[in-house]
């Protein structure tokens, strides 16, 4: 079976800037993306996160590593550019992974982030 490289994205919006809420939201978003797309750690190449500047208590990479310090996938986190009318308290991720060639990535948008891509939100 031929495998190829894919990328899938996700986003979530938080109610407030709180370390525990960020950890819970990041882990939930990650779990849902993996479950929805059938992705396992051995399939992953890297995970990139962005977050809005109003989230300051912890970064998403640290949040995901809080579950397993030895998490084997490279993680990278950066701040979203400040843009007028952007969605506040938002964390986004993109996972690069290998899957069978016929696979179709399914994006996951949670909570208020469904407004970002209503066409991809379920």
Phi and psi in degrees as a GROMACS rama.xvg file:
@    title "Ramachandran Plot"
@    xaxis  label "Phi"
@    yaxis  label "Psi"
@TYPE xy
-77.4855  134.439  UNK-2
-113.992  149.779  UNK-3
-138.688  168.012  UNK-4
-83.3435  133.278  UNK-5
-127.341  166.952  UNK-6
-136.358  139.241  UNK-7
-131.837  143.015  UNK-8
-117.329  163.451  UNK-9
-155.364  161.825  UNK-10
-154.191  152.301  UNK-11
-144.54  153.04  UNK-12
-116.113  137.864  UNK-13
-101.553  158.474  UNK-14
-78.1549  -32.6178  UNK-15
-157.132  167.465  UNK-16
-85.9784  96.7422  UNK-17
-142.762  130.618  UNK-18
-54.3026  -48.7227  UNK-19
-64.9689  -38.2856  UNK-20
-66.1699  -38.426  UNK-21
-64.2791  -46.8131  UNK-22
-58.8756  -48.5597  UNK-23
-60.932  -44.5029  UNK-24
-66.2389  -42.3543  UNK-25
-65.8177  -46.626  UNK-26
-64.2031  -40.2225  UNK-27
-64.3229  -46.0512  UNK-28
-61.3084  -47.137  UNK-29
-58.6167  -48.6019  UNK-30
-60.2286  -42.8636  UNK-31
-66.9958  -39.8603  UNK-32
-63.407  -45.7125  UNK-33
-63.0154  -44.5592  UNK-34
-65.2803  -46.2312  UNK-35
-62.4898  -34.5087  UNK-36
-106.243  0.868632  UNK-37
63.852  39.218  UNK-38
-98.1171  133.428  UNK-39
-116.119  160.363  UNK-40
-52.8069  -41.3742  UNK-41
-61.8401  -20.8855  UNK-42
-84.0578  -18.0517  UNK-43
-80.8092  144.69  UNK-44
-102.597  -48.3274  UNK-45
-164.5  162.764  UNK-46
-130.873  129.312  UNK-47
-117.319  138.44  UNK-48
-119.774  148.911  UNK-49
-126.904  157.235  UNK-50
-146.471  150.357  UNK-51
-74.953  156.788  UNK-52
-67.7531  -12.3928  UNK-53
-83.9095  -1.29247  UNK-54
-104.75  113.413  UNK-55
-130.786  -6.42754  UNK-56
-79.711  -25.9752  UNK-57
-163.913  158.814  UNK-58
-98.978  156.864  UNK-59
-62.2329  -34.9845  UNK-60
-63.3137  -44.6446  UNK-61
-62.4091  -38.9835  UNK-62
-60.3481  -46.1748  UNK-63
-68.6844  -38.4557  UNK-64
-68.8821  -18.1933  UNK-65
-62.7769  -24.2029  UNK-66
-78.3219  -34.2977  UNK-67
-154.738  105.641  UNK-68
-60.9115  -24.7501  UNK-69
-94.9953  19.7004  UNK-70
-51.5891  122.112  UNK-71
-84.7873  -7.79766  UNK-72
-90.8821  133.891  UNK-73
-61.8238  132.789  UNK-74
-117.608  142.453  UNK-75
-139.688  135.764  UNK-76
-128.935  138.265  UNK-77
-144.324  163.987  UNK-78
-90.1927  138.741  UNK-79
-64.4537  145.532  UNK-80
-67.0467  143.522  UNK-81
-75.032  119.372  UNK-82
-129.124  140.891  UNK-83
-53.5003  137.846  UNK-84
63.2475  23.3256  UNK-85
-73.2166  158.123  UNK-86
-73.0143  122.589  UNK-87
-72.9318  157.473  UNK-88
49.5862  50.7717  UNK-89
-116.139  135.992  UNK-90
-118.782  132.941  UNK-91
-120.305  155.111  UNK-92
-140.922  157.658  UNK-93
-136.877  128.244  UNK-94
-109.251  127.151  UNK-95
-96.7926  129.129  UNK-96
-155.263  160.867  UNK-97
-98.9037  140.324  UNK-98
-152.387  167.684  UNK-99
-55.9604  147.3  UNK-100
-55.7725  -27.5812  UNK-101
-85.2947  -3.18002  UNK-102
-60.9515  144.177  UNK-103
-121.376  111.955  UNK-104
-61.4918  141.853  UNK-105
-120.295  111.924  UNK-106
-67.224  155.108  UNK-107
-128.718  119.313  UNK-108
-120.862  125.106  UNK-109
-118.359  151.266  UNK-110
56.4171  -138.328  UNK-111
-64.8369  -16.5398  UNK-112
-68.2369  -12.4619  UNK-113
-59.3222  -23.502  UNK-114
-67.4167  -22.7137  UNK-115
-67.8862  -39.8503  UNK-116
-143.245  74.0987  UNK-117
-60.6052  -25.2749  UNK-118
-69.4685  -22.2207  UNK-119
-106.862  -6.47199  UNK-120
-87.3708  142.871  UNK-121
